[in-house]
Amino acid sequence: MGRIICVGLGPGDPELMSLRAHKLVTGARQVAYFRKAGRAGQARRIVEGLLHLNCVEYPMEYPVTTELPADSPDYIAQLTAFYDDWAERLATLACTGEVIVLCEGDPFFYGSFMHLHTRLRGRATVEVVPGITGMSGCWTATGTPITWSDDVLTVLTGILPEAELTRRMRDSDALVVMKTGRNLPKIRRALSAAGRLEQAWLVAHGTTRQERVLRLADMPEGECPYFAIVLVHGQAPA
C-alpha cells in the first residue's frame, strides 16, 4: 500500500505550522488539498512559496459547498460521491509515491480529511500530523484566556437547531461556535436568547493579515466571512 500523510497546517499564519508539518510540506512531491471551485483554498494559501518546484498539485474541488442545505439528500449524495472518488484517486496516487494532504487547522477537528480517513482504511498507510486549531488561534487574537479555573468549554457548530444552540450556550461557561457563515443570524439570536450576546466576539481570518476581531453585538448585519469563529470567554475569577 502507498503512504498518505495529512498535515495540519495550523490556523492560518505559516509561522504557526509545526516543524514536522513544515518539513513534510517543503519536501513533498505530491500534494492534495480541498478547495471551492474557482478559489485558491485556505490550505494552499498557507503553504504559498513553500512547495518544491517539482511538486505536483491535486486540488480537490468540492462539488457543492453552501449552495444546498447540508442535510439535503442531494448535498449528501454529491459529497459522498466526491469523497469516494478522491479516496480512490489518492490511494492510487500513493502507490506511485508519498502523497501529502494539506489541511488548515487540525485534520481531526472538523477537518474534511476525516471523511477520506475512514475511506482509506485498508487501502493506504495513513498518518495524520496534528496542527494548532483555528479556534485557539482565534481566542488568542482576542488577548483574553478562553477559560479560567474550572470553567467548562463547549464547542458548538452553527448548523445545530436554534433551540439546541440556545440551550447549550446557556449551560456552558465558555463557548466556541464553529461553522458560522450563513448561520450567523441564527447564532446571534441564540446568544441573545441565552443572555450571552454582549459577551460574544467574532474573529475572522484569525492569525492572518486579514484578521478582524470585534464584538458580535457591534458587528453590522450582513454576510459573515467563511473563516470566522464566535467566542464567549469564561468569567475571570474575582
Backbone torsions as a table, in degrees:
resi	resn	phi	psi	omega
1	MET	NA	148.1	176.6
2	GLY	-77.2	176.7	-176.0
3	ARG	-118.5	130.3	178.2
4	ILE	-125.1	128.5	178.4
5	ILE	-121.1	120.3	174.9
6	CYS	-93.7	123.9	-173.3
7	VAL	-108.4	118.9	173.2
8	GLY	-75.5	123.1	-173.5
9	LEU	-96.1	-4.0	-178.8
10	GLY	88.9	-173.2	-169.1
11	PRO	-77.5	-10.8	179.3
12	GLY	151.8	-41.9	177.9
13	ASP	-75.1	120.6	-179.3
14	PRO	-57.1	-26.7	-179.4
15	GLU	-73.0	-9.4	177.1
16	LEU	-95.5	7.9	173.8
17	MET	-74.1	144.7	177.4
18	SER	-70.5	160.3	177.9
19	LEU	-60.9	-39.4	179.5
20	ARG	-66.4	-41.7	179.0
21	ALA	-62.3	-44.5	-179.4
22	HIS	-61.4	-43.1	179.6
23	LYS	-61.6	-43.6	-179.3
24	LEU	-68.1	-41.0	-178.7
25	VAL	-65.3	-48.0	-176.3
26	THR	-70.7	-22.6	179.6
27	GLY	-96.4	-2.0	-174.2
28	ALA	-68.8	145.6	172.8
29	ARG	-113.1	-13.6	173.6
30	GLN	-139.7	123.4	176.4
31	VAL	-128.9	144.9	174.9
32	ALA	-127.2	148.9	-179.3
33	TYR	-157.2	149.3	179.1
34	PHE	-80.6	147.5	173.0
35	ARG	-163.2	158.9	171.2
36	LYS	-80.3	142.3	-178.9
37	ALA	-54.9	131.4	179.9
38	GLY	86.4	-2.9	179.5
39	ARG	-114.1	157.7	178.7
40	ALA	-71.3	-35.3	-176.5
41	GLY	94.4	135.0	-177.0
42	GLN	-62.5	-43.7	-178.7
43	ALA	-61.8	-41.9	179.8
44	ARG	-66.5	-35.6	178.6
45	ARG	-63.7	-37.5	-177.9
46	ILE	-62.5	-35.0	-175.6
47	VAL	-96.9	11.8	179.9
48	GLU	-54.6	127.8	179.5
49	GLY	85.3	-2.5	-177.3
50	LEU	-103.3	-19.5	-175.3
51	LEU	-76.2	146.4	177.5
52	HIS	-65.0	148.1	-178.1
53	LEU	-59.8	-30.0	-178.4
54	ASN	-94.5	8.9	-179.4
55	CYS	-73.2	133.2	177.7
56	VAL	-95.8	130.6	-176.3
57	GLU	-105.6	141.6	178.6
58	TYR	-127.7	90.6	176.1
59	PRO	-68.6	128.1	177.0
60	MET	-101.0	97.8	-172.4
61	GLU	-90.5	121.4	179.4
62	TYR	-60.0	136.7	176.5
63	PRO	-72.8	-21.8	-179.7
64	VAL	-156.5	145.1	176.8
65	THR	-124.2	-84.5	-177.9
66	THR	-107.1	7.4	-176.8
67	GLU	-70.8	-24.5	-179.0
68	LEU	-127.4	153.3	174.1
69	PRO	-60.2	139.2	-175.2
70	ALA	-64.3	-19.6	-179.9
71	ASP	-101.6	9.1	-179.7
72	SER	-78.7	146.2	-179.4
73	PRO	-57.1	-37.9	-179.5
74	ASP	-66.3	-43.1	178.0
75	TYR	-60.2	-48.3	-178.2
76	ILE	-62.7	-42.1	-179.2
77	ALA	-64.6	-42.7	-179.1
78	GLN	-67.0	-42.2	179.9
79	LEU	-69.6	-36.4	177.7
80	THR	-61.9	-45.5	178.4
81	ALA	-64.4	-38.2	179.1
82	PHE	-61.4	-49.5	-179.7
83	TYR	-67.9	-37.8	176.5
84	ASP	-59.6	-45.7	-177.9
85	ASP	-64.0	-46.0	-176.6
86	TRP	-73.7	-29.1	173.7
87	ALA	-62.6	-42.7	177.7
88	GLU	-63.9	-45.1	-177.8
89	ARG	-66.6	-41.5	179.8
90	LEU	-67.5	-39.7	178.3
91	ALA	-61.7	-39.2	178.2
92	THR	-68.8	-44.5	179.1
93	LEU	-61.9	-37.4	-177.0
94	ALA	-65.0	-24.1	177.7
95	CYS	-71.1	-17.0	177.9
96	THR	-96.6	-10.5	-178.7
97	GLY	159.0	156.7	-177.5
98	GLU	-55.7	136.6	178.6
99	VAL	-113.6	129.2	175.7
100	ILE	-102.4	122.7	176.0
101	VAL	-100.9	124.7	-177.7
102	LEU	-89.3	137.2	179.9
103	CYS	-144.3	122.9	175.8
104	GLU	-67.4	153.2	-178.8
105	GLY	68.7	-138.7	176.6
106	ASP	-112.1	128.6	-174.5
107	PRO	-57.7	-31.6	-176.8
108	PHE	-94.6	11.8	176.3
109	PHE	-118.7	91.0	-177.2
110	TYR	58.8	23.2	179.9
111	GLY	-84.7	142.1	179.8
112	SER	-62.7	-23.7	-178.1
113	PHE	-61.2	-25.2	-178.6
114	MET	-57.4	-31.1	179.9
115	HIS	-72.3	-29.3	174.7
116	LEU	-79.1	-37.1	-177.8
117	HIS	-55.6	-45.6	-179.1
118	THR	-67.5	-30.8	-178.6
119	ARG	-82.3	-18.9	-176.9
120	LEU	-90.8	-6.7	179.8
121	ARG	-60.4	128.1	-179.7
122	GLY	82.1	-4.2	-178.1
123	ARG	-115.5	-15.6	179.4
124	ALA	-160.4	156.6	171.3
125	THR	-83.0	119.3	-172.4
126	VAL	-117.1	133.2	175.2
127	GLU	-126.3	145.4	178.0
128	VAL	-122.9	127.0	176.9
129	VAL	-100.5	116.3	-177.1
130	PRO	-68.0	157.8	178.5
131	GLY	-137.1	164.4	173.7
132	ILE	-62.8	131.7	-178.6
133	THR	-73.5	154.9	175.7
134	GLY	-59.9	-35.7	-176.0
135	MET	-68.5	-36.0	179.3
136	SER	-71.4	-33.1	173.5
137	GLY	-63.4	-37.2	-178.0
138	CYS	-74.8	-42.9	-179.1
139	TRP	-71.1	-26.9	174.3
140	THR	-66.3	-33.4	179.8
141	ALA	-64.6	-23.3	179.3
142	THR	-78.3	-15.8	179.9
143	GLY	76.3	14.4	-178.5
144	THR	-134.5	135.7	177.2
145	PRO	-57.7	139.8	-179.6
146	ILE	-75.8	-29.8	179.7
147	THR	-132.9	154.1	177.1
148	TRP	-133.4	145.2	171.1
149	SER	47.8	-116.4	-176.6
150	ASP	-104.1	26.3	177.4
151	ASP	-56.6	145.5	172.1
152	VAL	-99.3	125.1	178.3
153	LEU	-99.4	129.0	177.4
154	THR	-115.7	129.0	176.3
155	VAL	-105.2	120.4	-176.8
156	LEU	-116.2	158.5	171.8
157	THR	-111.9	135.4	-175.1
158	GLY	-65.0	-9.5	179.5
159	ILE	-80.9	-7.1	177.7
160	LEU	-63.2	153.8	174.8
161	PRO	-59.2	149.8	-175.3
162	GLU	-58.2	-41.6	-179.0
163	ALA	-64.4	-37.4	178.9
164	GLU	-69.3	-40.3	175.6
165	LEU	-59.6	-46.3	-178.8
166	THR	-59.5	-45.5	-178.2
167	ARG	-61.7	-46.9	-177.1
168	ARG	-70.9	-34.2	176.7
169	MET	-65.9	-36.2	-178.8
170	ARG	-71.4	-31.3	-171.8
171	ASP	-92.3	-4.4	-175.9
172	SER	-113.9	156.7	-179.7
173	ASP	-80.1	-49.6	-179.1
174	ALA	-124.0	147.7	-173.3
175	LEU	-132.7	144.0	166.5
176	VAL	-128.2	128.3	177.6
177	VAL	-118.0	114.6	177.8
178	MET	-90.8	173.6	175.2
179	LYS	52.0	64.1	-178.3
180	THR	-84.8	-91.2	176.1
181	GLY	50.6	-125.7	-178.7
182	ARG	-67.3	-10.8	178.1
183	ASN	-84.8	-4.7	-173.6
184	LEU	-58.6	-43.5	177.7
185	PRO	-57.5	-40.0	178.0
186	LYS	-66.2	-41.8	178.9
187	ILE	-62.7	-41.3	179.0
188	ARG	-62.8	-44.1	179.1
189	ARG	-63.1	-41.2	-179.3
190	ALA	-65.2	-41.8	177.5
191	LEU	-62.3	-41.1	179.2
192	SER	-63.4	-44.3	179.9
193	ALA	-64.4	-31.7	-179.8
194	ALA	-85.6	-2.7	-178.9
195	GLY	73.9	27.0	-176.1
196	ARG	-118.0	0.2	-173.1
197	LEU	-60.6	-41.4	-177.1
198	GLU	-67.6	-17.4	179.6
199	GLN	-95.4	-5.6	-169.9
200	ALA	-86.8	144.6	175.5
201	TRP	-120.7	151.1	170.5
202	LEU	-119.8	128.1	176.9
203	VAL	-119.4	119.7	179.1
204	ALA	-108.7	138.8	178.1
205	HIS	52.1	47.2	-177.6
206	GLY	-55.6	138.8	177.6
207	THR	73.0	2.0	-180.0
208	THR	-105.3	175.7	179.2
209	ARG	-68.2	-18.6	178.6
210	GLN	-92.2	8.7	-175.0
211	GLU	-56.1	134.9	174.0
212	ARG	-131.6	131.8	178.3
213	VAL	-126.3	119.9	-179.5
214	LEU	-153.1	155.1	176.6
215	ARG	-68.7	134.3	-176.2
216	LEU	-61.9	-36.7	-179.0
217	ALA	-63.6	-25.7	-179.3
218	ASP	-91.7	-6.0	-176.4
219	MET	-78.4	129.5	178.8
220	PRO	-61.7	148.4	175.3
221	GLU	-63.1	144.5	179.3
222	GLY	148.2	-167.6	-176.1
223	GLU	-67.5	137.6	177.5
224	CYS	-102.0	137.2	177.0
225	PRO	-58.3	148.3	-179.4
226	TYR	-62.8	-43.6	-179.0
227	PHE	-89.0	74.3	-179.8
228	ALA	-140.4	145.0	-178.5
229	ILE	-131.9	138.7	176.9
230	VAL	-99.6	135.8	-176.6
231	LEU	-129.4	143.6	167.7
232	VAL	-130.6	118.1	-176.5
233	HIS	-76.3	152.6	169.9
234	GLY	-68.1	166.0	-176.9
235	GLN	-88.6	125.4	179.2
236	ALA	-64.7	143.5	178.2
237	PRO	-65.4	149.7	-179.6
238	ALA	-66.5	NA	NA
